[in-house]
Amino acid sequence: MSPTALRGGGTVRTGVVLLAVVGFTLSYDALRQMAVAAHIRGVLTYLFPLVIDGFIALGVIALIVLRTAPLRSRLYVWTLVGLATITSIWANALHAVRLNERTRLHLDNATVGALSAIAPLALAGAVHLHLVINRHLSAERTDEETRPVDVAAAPWNVANVAPEIADEPTPVSENPPTAGEESTPVDHELLALARTAPRGRGGKASRRHIEETVRGTGRSISKDDAERVKDALQAELDGATVQEQSAQDPVLVT
């Protein structure tokens, strides 16, 4: 990006900030006078503009946070922002019209009642907006935790591992079949996928993680197959542990 474009972008951002500050200041002054005319007491009149214009700013931030939320949630927030904006425009316009009619700002009963209802409505809207945002963020965290493992990005690539393990002997299960039971061979591709699955507690092979990894590739696997693959993988892990311990133990020379 050229230096001219960077300077132009900075000028635009500065202009946007100044315009927002000026607009907020003018609206703040009009809304505070409306609060005085609505018989809001003392220093509380300085808080009244924040209820309306502050809610607009809060709604815009919520729209940014909920940009990936379902359409229904985003339409709900847009509705709240629209209502707050219309309320601010109405109050500012009414302030100018009433002062133009007479030297002292005077509001009728209906207008005073409407202005008094803004604060509790803003409170209810802000609380519900907070709940909507929290629900969306919780759903995003749940999706990330339950997202299947990307086998292509795993340390083991099945396309490269499968040919290499074709000549490997099938690992012996820790629980050999008893008399009368037939030993079912372990699927080498399932075993290769199982090697990419996260480990369970204590670094042990986990049947649940193996099932999630296999199903994440679009394949199906039964509980019995997953159990056999888990036993075979655990046998490999145990064998590797024994070899590491043997390599670390000093050799006694007699």
PAZAPA-4460 file (N, C-alpha, C; in steps of 0.05 Angstrom, whole numbers, plus 32768, in hexadecimal, padded with zeros to 4 digits):
% residues 254
    n_x    n_y    n_z   ca_x   ca_y   ca_z    c_x    c_y    c_z   seq   type   mol
   8011   7FE8   8000   8000   8000   8000   8012   8019   8000     1      M     A
   800B   802C   7FF0   801B   8044   7FED   8018   8056   8005     2      S     A
   802D   8067   800A   802B   807B   8021   8014   808D   801E     3      P     A
   800D   8095   8005   7FF6   80A7   8001   7FDC   809A   800A     4      T     A
   7FD9   8080   8004   7FC1   8072   800C   7FBF   8070   802A     5      A     A
   7FD6   806B   8037   7FD7   806A   8054   7FCF   8084   8061     6      L     A
   7FDA   809A   8056   7FD2   80B4   8061   7FB5   80BA   805C     7      R     A
   7FAA   80B2   8045   7F8E   80B6   8040   7F7D   80A6   8053     8      G     A
   7F85   808E   8059   7F75   807D   806C   7F75   808A   8087     9      G     A
   7F8C   8094   8090   7F8D   80A1   80AA   7F7C   80BA   80AB    10      G     A
   7F7B   80C9   8095   7F6A   80E1   8094   7F4D   80DA   8097    11      T     A
   7F45   80C5   8089   7F29   80BC   808A   7F22   80B3   80A6    12      V     A
   7F33   80A4   80B3   7F2D   809B   80CE   7F2B   80B2   80E1    13      R     A
   7F3D   80C6   80DE   7F3B   80DD   80F0   7F21   80EC   80EB    14      T     A
   7F1A   80EF   80D2   7F01   80FD   80CC   7EE8   80EE   80D7    15      G     A
   7EE9   80D4   80D6   7ED2   80C4   80E1   7ED0   80C8   80FF    16      V     A
   7EE7   80C8   810D   7EE7   80CB   812A   7EDD   80E7   8131    17      V     A
   7EE7   80FC   8123   7EDE   8117   8129   7EC0   811A   8124    18      L     A
   7EB7   810F   810E   7E9A   8111   8107   7E89   8103   811C    19      L     A
   7E92   80EC   8126   7E83   80DD   813A   7E83   80ED   8154    20      A     A
   7E99   80FA   815C   7E9A   8109   8174   7E88   8122   8173    21      V     A
   7E88   8130   815C   7E77   8147   8159   7E5A   813F   8159    22      V     A
   7E53   812A   814A   7E37   8121   814A   7E2D   8119   8165    23      G     A
   7E3E   810A   8174   7E36   8102   818F   7E33   811A   81A1    24      F     A
   7E44   812E   819F   7E43   8145   81B0   7E29   8155   81AC    25      T     A
   7E22   815A   8192   7E09   8168   818C   7DF1   8159   8195    26      L     A
   7DF1   813F   8190   7DDA   812E   8198   7DD8   812D   81B7    27      S     A
   7DF0   812C   81C4   7DF0   812B   81E1   7DE4   8144   81ED    28      Y     A
   7DEA   815B   81E2   7DDF   8174   81EC   7DC0   8175   81EA    29      D     A
   7DB6   816D   81D2   7D99   816D   81CE   7D8B   8159   81E0    30      A     A
   7D97   8141   81E3   7D8A   812D   81F4   7D8B   8134   8211    31      L     A
   7DA0   8142   821A   7DA1   814A   8236   7D8B   815E   823C    32      R     A
   7D87   8171   8229   7D71   8184   822D   7D56   8177   822D    33      Q     A
   7D53   8162   821D   7D3A   8153   821E   7D36   8145   8238    34      M     A
   7D4C   813C   8244   7D4A   812F   825E   7D42   8143   8274    35      A     A
   7D4C   815C   8272   7D44   8171   8285   7D26   8176   8282    36      V     A
   7D1C   8178   8269   7D00   817D   8264   7CEF   8166   826C    37      A     A
   7CFA   814E   826D   7CEB   8136   8276   7CEC   8133   8294    38      A     A
   7CF7   8147   82A2   7CF8   8148   82C0   7D0A   8132   82CC    39      H     A
   7D20   812B   82BD   7D34   811A   82C9   7D46   812B   82DB    40      I     A
   7D4D   8122   82F2   7D59   8132   8306   7D77   8137   8302    41      R     A
   7D80   814F   8307   7D9C   8157   830B   7DB0   814B   82F8    42      G     A
   7DC4   813F   8304   7DDB   8134   82F4   7DD2   811C   82E4    43      V     A
   7DBB   8110   82EA   7DB2   80F9   82DA   7DAB   8101   82BD    44      L     A
   7DA6   811A   82B9   7DA1   8123   829D   7DB9   811F   828B    45      T     A
   7DD1   811F   8297   7DE9   811A   8287   7DED   80FD   827F    46      Y     A
   7DDE   80EB   828C   7DE0   80CF   8285   7DCB   80C7   8270    47      L     A
   7DB6   80D7   826E   7DA0   80CF   825B   7DA9   80CC   823E    48      F     A
   7DBA   80DF   8234   7DC3   80DB   8218   7DD2   80C1   8213    49      P     A
   7DE1   80B8   8228   7DF0   809F   8225   7DDE   8087   8222    50      L     A
   7DC6   8088   822D   7DB4   8072   822B   7DAC   806E   820E    51      V     A
   7DA8   8084   81FF   7D9F   8081   81E3   7DB7   807E   81D0    52      I     A
   7DC8   8092   81CF   7DDF   8091   81BC   7DF3   807C   81C4    53      D     A
   7DF6   8077   81DF   7E08   8062   81E7   7DFE   8047   81DF    54      G     A
   7DE4   8043   81DE   7DD8   8029   81D5   7DDE   8025   81B8    55      F     A
   7DDD   803B   81A8   7DE3   8039   818B   7E00   802F   8188    56      I     A
   7E13   803B   8196   7E2F   8032   8194   7E32   8015   819D    57      A     A
   7E24   800D   81B3   7E26   7FF2   81BC   7E1B   7FDE   81A7    58      L     A
   7E05   7FE6   819A   7DF9   7FD5   8186   7E0B   7FD1   816E    59      G     A
   7E19   7FE6   8166   7E2C   7FE4   814F   7E43   7FD0   8156    60      V     A
   7E4D   7FD2   816F   7E62   7FC0   8177   7E57   7FA3   8178    61      I     A
   7E3E   7FA0   8181   7E32   7F85   8181   7E30   7F7A   8165    62      A     A
   7E29   7F8B   8152   7E27   7F81   8136   7E42   7F77   812C    63      L     A
   7E58   7F84   8134   7E72   7F7B   812C   7E78   7F60   8139    64      I     A
   7E72   7F5D   8152   7E77   7F44   8160   7E66   7F2D   8154    65      V     A
   7E4D   7F33   814D   7E3B   7F1F   8143   7E3B   7F1D   8124    66      L     A
   7E50   7F25   8117   7E50   7F25   80FA   7E4E   7F09   80EE    67      R     A
   7E56   7EF4   80FE   7E53   7ED9   80F5   7E3C   7ECA   8101    68      T     A
   7E2B   7ED9   8110   7E14   7ECD   811E   7DFE   7EC7   8109    69      A     A
   7DEA   7EB7   8111   7DD4   7EB2   80FF   7DC5   7ECC   80F8    70      P     A
   7DB8   7ECC   80E0   7DAB   7EE4   80D6   7D96   7EEE   80EA    71      L     A
   7D88   7EDC   80F8   7D74   7EE5   810B   7D7F   7EF7   8121    72      R     A
   7D97   7EEF   812C   7DA4   7EFE   8141   7DAD   7F19   8136    73      S     A
   7DB8   7F1A   811E   7DC1   7F33   8113   7DAA   7F46   810D    74      R     A
   7D94   7F3B   8103   7D7C   7F4C   80FE   7D71   7F58   8118    75      L     A
   7D72   7F48   812E   7D69   7F51   8148   7D7A   7F69   8151    76      Y     A
   7D94   7F67   814E   7DA6   7F7D   8157   7DA2   7F95   8145    77      V     A
   7D9F   7F91   812B   7D99   7FA7   8118   7D7F   7FB5   8120    78      W     A
   7D6B   7FA6   8129   7D52   7FB2   8131   7D56   7FC4   8149    79      T     A
   7D66   7FBA   815D   7D6B   7FCB   8175   7D7A   7FE4   816E    80      L     A
   7D8E   7FE1   815D   7D9E   7FF9   8155   7D8C   800D   8146    81      V     A
   7D7B   8002   8134   7D69   8014   8125   7D56   8023   8137    82      G     A
   7D4A   8015   814B   7D38   8022   815D   7D46   8037   816E    83      L     A
   7D5E   8032   8177   7D6D   8045   8187   7D74   805E   8175    84      A     A
   7D7B   8059   815C   7D82   806F   814A   7D69   8080   8145    85      T     A
   7D52   8073   813F   7D3A   8082   813A   7D32   8093   8153    86      I     A
   7D35   8087   816B   7D2F   8095   8184   7D40   80AE   8187    87      T     A
   7D5A   80AB   8181   7D6C   80C2   8183   7D65   80D8   816F    88      S     A
   7D5F   80D0   8157   7D57   80E4   8142   7D3E   80F2   814A    89      I     A
   7D2A   80E3   8154   7D11   80EE   815C   7D14   8102   8173    90      W     A
   7D24   80FB   8187   7D28   810D   819E   7D37   8126   8196    91      A     A
   7D4C   8123   8185   7D5A   813B   817B   7D48   814E   816B    92      N     A
   7D38   8142   8159   7D26   8152   8149   7D11   8160   815A    93      A     A
   7D06   8151   816D   7CF1   815D   817E   7CFC   8174   818F    94      L     A
   7D15   8170   8198   7D22   8185   81A7   7D24   819F   8197    95      H     A
   7D2C   819D   817E   7D2F   81B5   816D   7D14   81C1   8167    96      A     A
   7D00   81B1   8161   7CE5   81BB   815A   7CD8   81CA   8172    97      V     A
   7CDA   81BE   8189   7CCD   81CA   81A1   7CDB   81E4   81A8    98      R     A
   7CF5   81E5   81A6   7D03   81FE   81AC   7CFD   8213   8197    99      L     A
   7CF8   820B   817F   7CF1   821E   816A   7CD5   822A   816E   100      N     A
   7CC4   821B   817B   7CA9   8225   8180   7CA7   8239   8197   101      E     A
   7CB9   8235   81AB   7CB9   8246   81C3   7CD5   8248   81CE   102      R     A
   7CDA   825B   81DF   7CF5   825F   81EA   7CFC   824A   81FE   103      T     A
   7CE9   823D   820B   7CEF   822A   821F   7CE5   820E   8216   104      R     A
   7CF6   81FA   821A   7CEF   81DF   8211   7CD9   81D3   8223   105      L     A
   7CC2   81CD   8217   7CAC   81C1   8226   7CA2   81A9   8217   106      H     A
   7C9E   8193   8225   7C95   817A   8219   7C79   8172   8223   107      L     A
   7C6A   8166   8212   7C4F   815D   821A   7C52   8143   822A   108      D     A
   7C3B   813A   8235   7C3C   8122   8246   7C45   8109   8237   109      N     A
   7C3B   8105   821E   7C43   80ED   820F   7C61   80EC   820A   110      A     A
   7C6C   8103   8203   7C89   8104   81FE   7C99   80FE   8217   111      T     A
   7C91   810A   822D   7C9F   8105   8246   7C9E   80E8   824E   112      V     A
   7C86   80DC   824A   7C83   80BF   8251   7C95   80AE   823F   113      G     A
   7C96   80B5   8225   7CA7   80A5   8212   7CC4   80A7   821A   114      A     A
   7CCD   80C0   8221   7CE9   80C3   8228   7CF0   80B4   8242   115      L     A
   7CDD   80B3   8255   7CE2   80A5   826E   7CE3   8087   826A   116      S     A
   7CD7   807D   8255   7CD7   8060   8250   7CF1   8057   8242   117      A     A
   7D01   8069   8238   7D19   8062   8229   7D2D   8053   823B   118      I     A
   7D31   805D   8253   7D46   8051   8264   7D41   8033   826B   119      A     A
   7D29   802C   8274   7D24   800F   827A   7D25   7FFE   8260   120      P     A
   7D1C   8009   824A   7D1D   7FFA   8231   7D3A   7FF5   8228   121      L     A
   7D4B   800A   822C   7D67   8006   8225   7D75   7FF2   8238   122      A     A
   7D6D   7FF2   8251   7D78   7FDE   8264   7D71   7FC2   825B   123      L     A
   7D57   7FBD   8254   7D4F   7FA2   824C   7D5D   7F9A   8232   124      A     A
   7D5F   7FAD   821F   7D6D   7FA7   8206   7D8A   7FA1   820A   125      G     A
   7D98   7FB0   821B   7DB4   7FAB   8220   7DB9   7F90   822D   126      A     A
   7DA8   7F88   8240   7DAC   7F6E   824D   7DA7   7F58   8239   127      V     A
   7D92   7F5A   8229   7D8D   7F44   8216   7DA2   7F43   8200   128      H     A
   7DAD   7F5B   81F9   7DC2   7F5B   81E5   7DDB   7F4D   81F0   129      L     A
   7DE0   7F50   820A   7DF7   7F42   8217   7DF2   7F24   8216   130      H     A
   7DDA   7F1B   821A   7DD4   7EFE   8219   7DD8   7EF3   81FD   131      L     A
   7DCF   7F03   81E9   7DD2   7EFA   81CD   7DEF   7EF7   81C6   132      V     A
   7E00   7F0A   81CE   7E1D   7F09   81C7   7E2A   7EF1   81D5   133      I     A
   7E23   7EED   81EF   7E2F   7ED7   81FE   7E27   7EBC   81F2   134      N     A
   7E0E   7EB9   81E9   7E05   7EA0   81DD   7E13   7E9B   81C3   135      R     A
   7E18   7EB0   81B3   7E27   7EAC   819A   7E44   7EA4   819F   136      H     A
   7E51   7EB2   81B2   7E6D   7EAB   81B8   7E6F   7E8F   81C3   137      L     A
   7E5C   7E86   81D4   7E5D   7E6B   81DF   7E59   7E57   81C9   138      S     A
   7E47   7E5C   81B6   7E43   7E4A   819F   7E5C   7E48   818E   139      A     A
   7E6B   7E5E   818A   7E83   7E5D   817B   7E99   7E4D   8189   140      E     A
   7E9B   7E50   81A3   7EAF   7E40   81B2   7EA8   7E22   81B0   141      R     A
   7E8E   7E1B   81B2   7E86   7DFF   81B1   7E8C   7DF3   8195   142      T     A
   7E87   7E03   8180   7E8D   7DFA   8165   7EAB   7DF4   8161   143      D     A
   7EBC   7E06   816D   7ED9   7E02   816B   7EE2   7DE9   8179   144      E     A
   7ED6   7DE3   8191   7EDE   7DCC   81A1   7ED5   7DB2   8194   145      E     A
   7EBE   7DB2   8186   7EB3   7D99   817A   7EBA   7D96   815D   146      T     A
   7ECA   7DA9   8152   7ED1   7DA7   8136   7EE3   7D8F   8131   147      R     A
   7EDE   7D7E   811D   7EEE   7D66   8118   7F0A   7D6D   8111   148      P     A
   7F1C   7D5A   8116   7F39   7D5E   8111   7F3D   7D5F   80F3   149      V     A
   7F4D   7D72   80E9   7F54   7D73   80CD   7F6C   7D60   80C8   150      D     A
   7F66   7D49   80BD   7F7A   7D35   80B9   7F90   7D3E   80A6   151      V     A
   7F88   7D4E   8092   7F9C   7D57   807E   7FB1   7D69   808B   152      A     A
   7FA9   7D77   80A1   7FBC   7D89   80AE   7FCA   7D7B   80C6   153      A     A
   7FC3   7D62   80CB   7FCF   7D54   80E2   7FEC   7D4C   80DC   154      A     A
   7FFB   7D46   80F0   8017   7D3E   80EC   801A   7D26   80DA   155      P     A
   8006   7D13   80DC   8007   7CFB   80CB   7FF3   7D00   80B4   156      W     A
   7FFC   7CFD   809C   7FEB   7CFF   8084   7FE5   7CE2   807B   157      N     A
   7FCB   7CDB   807B   7FC3   7CC0   8076   7FCC   7CB7   805A   158      V     A
   7FCB   7CCA   8047   7FD3   7CC3   802C   7FF0   7CB9   802A   159      A     A
   8001   7CC4   803C   801D   7CBC   803C   8022   7CA5   804F   160      N     A
   8012   7CA3   8064   8017   7C8E   8078   800D   7C73   806F   161      V     A
   7FF5   7C73   8061   7FE9   7C5A   805B   7FFB   7C47   804B   162      A     A
   8009   7C51   8035   801A   7C3E   8027   8031   7C34   8038   163      P     A
   803B   7C44   804B   8051   7C3B   805B   804A   7C25   806F   164      E     A
   8031   7C26   8078   8029   7C13   808C   801E   7BF9   8080   165      I     A
   801D   7BF8   8065   8011   7BE0   8059   8021   7BC8   805F   166      A     A
   803C   7BCB   8062   804D   7BB4   8067   8053   7BAF   8084   167      D     A
   8048   7BC1   8095   804D   7BBE   80B2   803B   7BA8   80BD   168      E     A
   8045   7B98   80D0   8034   7B84   80DD   801F   7B91   80EE   169      P     A
   8008   7B84   80F0   7FF3   7B8E   8100   7FFB   7B8C   811E   170      T     A
   7FF9   7BA3   812D   8001   7BA2   8149   7FEF   7B8E   8158   171      P     A
   7FFB   7B82   816C   7FEC   7B6F   817C   7FDD   7B7E   8192   172      V     A
   7FC3   7B78   8195   7FB3   7B85   81A9   7FBB   7B7C   81C4   173      S     A
   7FB7   7B8F   81D8   7FBC   7B88   81F4   7FA9   7B73   81FE   174      E     A
   7F91   7B71   81F2   7F7D   7B5E   81FA   7F79   7B49   81E4   175      N     A
   7F8A   7B34   81E3   7F88   7B21   81CD   7F6D   7B12   81CF   176      P     A
   7F62   7B09   81B9   7F49   7AFB   81BA   7F4B   7AE1   81C9   177      P     A
   7F36   7ADA   81D7   7F35   7AC2   81E6   7F2D   7AAB   81D4   178      T     A
   7F2E   7A93   81DF   7F28   7A7B   81CF   7F0B   7A7D   81C4   179      A     A
   7F08   7A77   81AB   7EED   7A78   819F   7EE8   7A92   8191   180      G     A
   7EF9   7AA7   8195   7EF6   7AC1   8189   7F09   7AC3   8172   181      E     A
   7F01   7ACF   815C   7F13   7AD4   8145   7F1E   7AF0   8146   182      E     A
   7F38   7AF2   8140   7F45   7B0C   8140   7F3F   7B1B   8126   183      S     A
   7F34   7B33   8129   7F2E   7B44   8112   7F45   7B56   810C   184      T     A
   7F50   7B56   80F4   7F66   7B67   80EE   7F5E   7B85   80EF   185      P     A
   7F72   7B95   80F6   7F6D   7BB2   80F9   7F71   7BBF   80DE   186      V     A
   7F5E   7BD1   80D7   7F60   7BE0   80BE   7F77   7BF3   80BF   187      D     A
   7F8A   7BF0   80AC   7FA2   7C01   80AD   7F9C   7C1E   80A9   188      H     A
   7F89   7C25   8098   7F82   7C41   8094   7F76   7C4D   80AD   189      E     A
   7F65   7C3E   80BB   7F59   7C47   80D4   7F6F   7C4B   80E9   190      L     A
   7F83   7C39   80E9   7F99   7C3B   80FC   7FA9   7C54   80F6   191      L     A
   7FAD   7C5A   80DC   7FBC   7C72   80D5   7FAD   7C8B   80DE   192      A     A
   7F93   7C8B   80DA   7F83   7CA2   80E3   7F84   7CA4   8102   193      L     A
   7F84   7C8D   810F   7F84   7C8E   812D   7F9E   7C9A   8137   194      A     A
   7FB4   7C97   8128   7FCD   7CA3   8131   7FCC   7CC1   8131   195      R     A
   7FBA   7CCD   8121   7FB8   7CEA   8120   7FA4   7CF5   8135   196      T     A
   7F96   7CE3   8142   7F82   7CEC   8156   7F8F   7CF6   816F   197      A     A
   7F83   7D09   817D   7F8E   7D12   8196   7F8E   7CFB   81AB   198      P     A
   7FA1   7CFC   81BD   7FA3   7CE8   81D2   7F8F   7CEE   81E8   199      R     A
   7F88   7CD9   81F7   7F76   7CDC   820D   7F86   7CE2   8227   200      G     A
   7F7A   7CDC   823D   7F87   7CE2   8257   7FA0   7CD1   825A   201      R     A
   7FB5   7CDD   8264   7FCE   7CCF   8269   7FDC   7CC7   824F   202      G     A
   7FD5   7CD4   8239   7FE2   7CCD   8220   7FD9   7CB3   8214   203      G     A
   7FC3   7CA7   821E   7FB9   7C8E   8214   7FA8   7C93   81FB   204      K     A
   7FA5   7C7D   81EB   7F93   7C7F   81D4   7F76   7C81   81DD   205      A     A
   7F67   7C92   81CF   7F4C   7C98   81D7   7F39   7C8F   81C0   206      S     A
   7F26   7C7D   81C7   7F13   7C74   81B3   7F02   7C8B   81A8   207      R     A
   7EF9   7C9C   81BA   7EE8   7CB3   81B2   7EF7   7CC5   819F   208      R     A
   7F10   7CCB   81A5   7F1F   7CDD   8193   7F24   7CCF   8178   209      H     A
   7F29   7CB5   8179   7F2D   7CA6   815F   7F14   7CA7   814E   210      I     A
   7EFC   7CA3   815B   7EE3   7CA4   814C   7EDF   7CC0   8140   211      E     A
   7EE4   7CD5   814F   7EE0   7CF0   8145   7EF3   7CF6   812D   212      E     A
   7F0C   7CEC   812F   7F1F   7CF1   811A   7F17   7CE2   8100   213      T     A
   7F0F   7CC9   8103   7F07   7CB9   80EC   7EEE   7CC5   80DF   214      V     A
   7EDA   7CCC   80EF   7EC2   7CD7   80E4   7EC6   7CF2   80D8   215      R     A
   7EDA   7D00   80E2   7EE1   7D1B   80D6   7EEA   7D19   80BA   216      G     A
   7EF4   7D01   80B1   7EFC   7CFE   8095   7EE6   7CF4   8083   217      T     A
   7ECE   7CF0   808F   7EB7   7CE7   807F   7EB3   7CC9   8080   218      G     A
   7EC5   7CBA   808E   7EC2   7C9E   8090   7EB2   7C97   80A9   219      R     A
   7EA7   7C7E   80A9   7E98   7C75   80C0   7EA9   7C60   80CF   220      S     A
   7EA4   7C5D   80E8   7EB3   7C49   80F8   7EA1   7C40   810F   221      I     A
   7E9F   7C26   8113   7E8F   7C1B   8129   7E9E   7C1C   8143   222      S     A
   7E90   7C17   8159   7E9D   7C17   8173   7EB1   7C00   8175   223      K     A
   7EAA   7BE9   816A   7EBC   7BD2   816B   7ED6   7BD7   815C   224      D     A
   7ED3   7BE3   8144   7EEB   7BE9   8134   7EFC   7BFE   8142   225      D     A
   7EEE   7C12   814E   7EFD   7C27   815C   7F0C   7C1B   8174   226      A     A
   7EFF   7C08   8181   7F0C   7BFC   8199   7F25   7BEC   8190   227      E     A
   7F22   7BDD   8179   7F39   7BCD   8170   7F50   7BE0   8167   228      R     A
   7F49   7BF6   8159   7F5D   7C09   8151   7F6A   7C16   8169   229      V     A
   7F5A   7C1C   817D   7F65   7C28   8195   7F79   7C15   81A3   230      K     A
   7F72   7BFB   81A5   7F83   7BE8   81B1   7F9D   7BE5   81A2   231      D     A
   7F9B   7BE4   8187   7FB3   7BE2   8176   7FC5   7BFA   8179   232      A     A
   7FB9   7C12   817A   7FC8   7C2B   817D   7FD5   7C2C   8199   233      L     A
   7FC7   7C23   81AD   7FD2   7C23   81C8   7FE9   7C10   81CA   234      Q     A
   7FE7   7BF9   81BC   7FFE   7BE6   81BC   8016   7BF3   81AF   235      A     A
   8012   7C02   8199   8029   7C10   818D   8035   7C24   81A0   236      E     A
   8024   7C33   81AE   802E   7C47   81C1   803D   7C3A   81D8   237      L     A
   8032   7C24   81E2   8040   7C16   81F8   805B   7C0B   81EE   238      D     A
   805B   7C00   81D5   8075   7BF6   81CB   8089   7C0C   81C7   239      G     A
   8080   7C23   81BE   8093   7C3A   81BA   809D   7C43   81D5   240      A     A
   808C   7C42   81EA   8095   7C4A   8205   80AA   7C37   820F   241      T     A
   80A6   7C1D   820B   80B9   7C09   8215   80D4   7C0D   8207   242      V     A
   80D3   7C12   81EC   80EC   7C16   81DD   80FB   7C2E   81E7   243      Q     A
   80EC   7C44   81ED   80F9   7C5C   81F7   8106   7C57   8212   244      E     A
   80F8   7C49   8223   8104   7C43   823E   811C   7C31   823B   245      Q     A
   811B   7C1E   8228   8132   7C0C   8225   814A   7C1B   821A   246      S     A
   8145   7C2E   8208   815B   7C3E   81FD   8167   7C50   8212   247      A     A
   8157   7C59   8226   8162   7C6B   823A   8170   7C5C   8250   248      Q     A
   8169   7C43   8255   8176   7C33   826B   8193   7C2E   8263   249      D     A
   81A6   7C31   8276   81C2   7C2B   8270   81C6   7C0D   826D   250      P     A
   81D8   7C06   825A   81DF   7BEA   8255   81F4   7BE1   8269   251      V     A
   81EF   7BCB   8277   8202   7BC1   828B   8216   7BAF   827D   252      L     A
   822F   7BB5   8280   8245   7BA6   8273   8251   7B94   8289   253      V     A
   8252   7B79   8284   825D   7B67   8298   8279   7B5F   8290   254      T     A
***
